[in-house]
Amino acid sequence: MFQRAIDDLKESVSNAVRLTSVAVVGVITGSITIIFLCAAAFVFVLQNYGLIEACLAGAAIFFLITVIAIVTYAVRRKAIKKNAAQRTRATAQSFLADPMVMAAGLQLVRAVGIKKLIPLLAVGGLALGLLAGRRDKGGDPGTRS
């Protein structure tokens, strides 16, 4: 059980490092490209229309680049959250199928007694059902709407 958590942590860290290195290379090369394109566009607009129009055209180009970057970031962040939620559900489902958990549950039944555990199991089953129903609807059980 702990090995899976450690493996998930290693995988997420390695993914973050890879994404960061690719992003750094992309930012550097993209910045150089944008600088040259903006300089060329500025000179072209300056020669044909004037200084104010050239400055406004440069501002429009940078505004467009900013909007594209924000949209890309939001889409990627949403995909990462969705993948993390799917991994969490898979871990929770496999936790109940773990033989160690089942053995601990049987030892608890033997120690406490089945007659005392029936009301606790009924309340726990109801709570688990409600929690599973909230997750299926897309709501996070830890937040309020």
C-alpha positions in Angstrom: 0.0 0.0 0.0 2.8 2.4 0.9 4.8 1.3 -2.1 1.9 2.5 -4.4 1.9 5.9 -2.7 5.7 6.2 -3.1 5.5 5.1 -6.8 2.7 7.7 -7.4 4.8 10.4 -5.8 7.9 9.4 -7.9 5.8 9.4 -11.0 4.3 12.8 -10.3 7.7 14.4 -9.5 9.3 12.9 -12.6 6.3 14.2 -14.7 6.7 17.7 -13.2 10.4 17.8 -13.9 9.9 16.7 -17.5 7.1 19.2 -18.1 9.2 22.0 -16.5 12.2 21.3 -18.6 10.1 21.2 -21.8 8.4 24.4 -20.7 11.7 26.2 -20.1 13.1 25.2 -23.5 9.8 26.2 -25.1 9.7 29.6 -23.3 13.3 30.4 -24.3 13.0 29.5 -28.0 9.5 31.0 -28.2 10.7 34.2 -26.6 13.5 34.6 -29.1 11.1 33.9 -32.0 8.5 36.4 -30.7 11.2 39.0 -30.2 12.3 38.8 -33.8 8.7 38.6 -35.2 7.7 41.6 -33.1 10.8 43.6 -34.2 10.0 42.8 -37.9 6.3 43.7 -37.4 7.2 46.9 -35.6 9.5 48.1 -38.3 7.0 47.2 -41.0 4.1 49.0 -39.4 6.4 51.9 -38.5 7.5 52.4 -42.1 3.9 52.1 -43.5 1.7 53.7 -40.8 3.6 55.5 -38.1 4.9 55.2 -34.6 1.6 55.1 -32.6 0.1 52.4 -34.9 3.4 50.3 -34.6 3.2 50.5 -30.8 -0.5 49.5 -30.8 0.2 46.6 -33.1 3.0 45.4 -30.8 0.7 45.6 -27.8 -1.9 43.6 -29.7 0.5 40.8 -30.5 1.7 40.5 -26.9 -1.9 40.5 -25.7 -2.8 37.7 -28.1 0.3 35.7 -26.9 -0.8 36.2 -23.3 -4.3 35.0 -23.9 -3.0 31.8 -25.6 -0.7 31.1 -22.7 -3.4 31.5 -20.1 -5.8 29.2 -22.0 -3.1 26.6 -22.5 -2.3 26.7 -18.8 -5.9 26.3 -17.7 -6.5 23.4 -20.0 -3.4 21.6 -18.8 -4.2 22.3 -15.1 -7.7 20.8 -15.6 -6.3 17.7 -17.2 -3.8 17.2 -14.4 -6.6 17.5 -11.7 -8.8 15.0 -13.6 -6.0 12.5 -13.8 -5.2 12.9 -10.1 -8.9 12.4 -9.2 -9.0 9.1 -11.3 -5.9 7.9 -9.5 -7.4 8.7 -6.1 -10.5 6.7 -6.9 -8.5 3.7 -8.2 -6.4 3.8 -5.0 -9.5 3.9 -2.8 -11.1 1.0 -4.6 -8.0 -1.2 -4.4 -7.6 -0.3 -0.7 -10.7 -2.3 0.2 -9.5 -5.3 -1.8 -6.2 -5.4 0.1 -5.8 -8.7 2.0 -4.2 -6.9 4.9 -7.2 -4.7 5.3 -9.5 -7.7 5.2 -7.4 -9.6 7.8 -7.5 -6.5 10.1 -11.3 -6.3 9.7 -11.7 -10.0 10.6 -9.5 -9.6 13.7 -11.6 -6.6 14.7 -14.8 -8.7 14.3 -13.3 -11.4 16.5 -12.1 -9.0 19.1 -15.2 -6.8 19.5 -18.0 -9.2 18.5 -20.4 -9.3 15.6 -23.4 -8.1 17.7 -21.6 -4.9 18.7 -20.3 -4.2 15.2 -23.6 -4.5 13.3 -24.9 -1.0 14.1 -21.4 0.5 13.4 -21.2 -1.3 10.1 -24.7 -0.1 9.1 -23.8 3.5 9.8 -20.4 3.2 8.1 -22.0 1.6 5.0 -24.6 4.4 4.8 -21.8 7.0 5.1 -19.7 5.2 2.4 -22.7 5.1 0.1 -23.4 8.8 0.5 -19.8 9.6 0.0 -19.6 7.5 -3.2 -22.8 9.2 -4.5 -21.4 12.6 -4.0 -18.2 11.7 -5.9 -20.2 10.2 -8.8 -22.0 13.5 -9.2 -18.7 15.3 -9.6 -18.7 17.2 -6.3 -15.7 17.1 -4.0 -16.7 15.8 -0.5 -14.3 18.2 1.2 -15.8 21.4 -0.2 -19.1 23.2 0.1 -21.1 24.7 -2.8 
